[in-house]
Amino acid sequence: MKLLIVTSLKEYRNKVSKIFEQAKIAVFSATETIGFKDKKTTSLLDGWFASGSDQFDSIFLFSFTDEANANHALELIKTYNESQECEFPIRAFILPVEQSSY
């Protein structure tokens, strides 16, 4: 089992939902969040928490899914980002789930 995490601007919610559908990910959770971007930050870790003045309405989606579906979604997201000229691409991460309660 994998944990697929996706972050994007709020206006890309429908696109991410379609990507999940194409990757056969039918069960996922989503929450709205505010993203911050400080253009002065040189290190990702330095800018992990809000330190800049630019705010963006964002969405955070995640799903516990099998490896094949997670990988398919990641490839679809990479393809989508390559086809767009966007300052804020969709970001996706796959994490292993070593144990669960069920």
C-alpha positions in Angstrom: 0.0 0.0 0.0 1.1 3.5 -0.8 0.1 7.0 0.4 -0.3 9.3 -2.6 -0.1 13.0 -1.6 -1.0 15.7 -4.1 -0.9 19.5 -3.6 -2.1 22.1 -6.1 -3.8 25.4 -6.5 -7.5 25.2 -5.6 -8.5 25.9 -9.2 -6.8 22.6 -10.3 -9.1 20.5 -8.1 -11.2 19.2 -11.0 -8.1 18.3 -13.0 -6.5 16.4 -10.1 -9.9 14.6 -9.6 -9.8 13.5 -13.2 -6.2 12.3 -12.9 -7.3 10.2 -9.9 -10.2 8.8 -11.9 -7.8 7.9 -14.8 -5.4 6.2 -12.3 -8.4 4.2 -10.9 -8.2 6.0 -7.5 -11.8 6.1 -6.4 -11.3 6.8 -2.7 -9.4 9.9 -1.6 -9.6 12.8 0.8 -9.2 16.5 0.1 -8.9 19.6 2.2 -8.4 23.2 1.4 -5.3 24.9 2.7 -3.4 28.1 2.2 0.0 27.9 0.6 2.7 30.4 1.1 5.6 31.3 -1.2 8.6 33.4 -0.2 10.6 34.1 -3.4 13.6 35.0 -1.2 14.0 31.5 0.3 16.8 29.5 -1.2 16.3 26.3 0.8 13.1 24.2 0.7 13.3 23.5 4.4 13.7 27.2 5.2 10.4 27.9 3.4 8.5 24.8 4.5 6.3 26.9 6.8 4.7 30.3 6.0 7.4 32.9 6.0 6.5 34.9 2.9 3.8 37.4 2.1 2.3 35.7 -1.0 -0.7 33.5 -0.2 -2.4 31.0 -2.5 -5.6 29.1 -2.1 -4.5 25.5 -2.4 -5.8 22.0 -2.0 -4.3 19.0 -0.4 -5.4 15.5 -1.6 -4.4 12.1 -0.4 -5.2 8.5 -1.0 -4.1 5.2 0.4 -3.9 3.1 -2.7 -1.9 0.3 -4.3 1.5 0.9 -5.9 0.3 0.6 -9.5 -2.4 3.2 -9.1 -0.1 5.6 -7.2 2.6 5.3 -9.9 0.0 5.8 -12.7 -1.3 9.0 -11.0 2.3 10.3 -10.6 3.0 9.7 -14.3 -0.2 11.4 -15.3 0.7 14.4 -13.1 4.2 14.6 -14.6 2.7 14.5 -18.1 0.2 17.2 -17.2 2.9 19.5 -15.7 5.1 19.1 -18.8 2.2 20.2 -21.0 1.5 23.3 -19.0 3.4 26.6 -18.7 2.6 27.2 -15.1 4.4 28.8 -12.2 2.5 26.5 -9.8 2.6 22.9 -11.1 0.7 20.1 -9.4 3.0 18.4 -6.8 2.7 14.7 -6.0 4.5 12.4 -3.6 4.3 8.7 -3.0 5.2 7.4 0.5 5.3 3.7 1.6 2.8 2.5 4.2 4.6 0.0 6.3 1.7 -1.0 8.6 -1.9 -0.3 9.1 -4.6 -1.0 11.6 -6.7 -3.1 9.2 
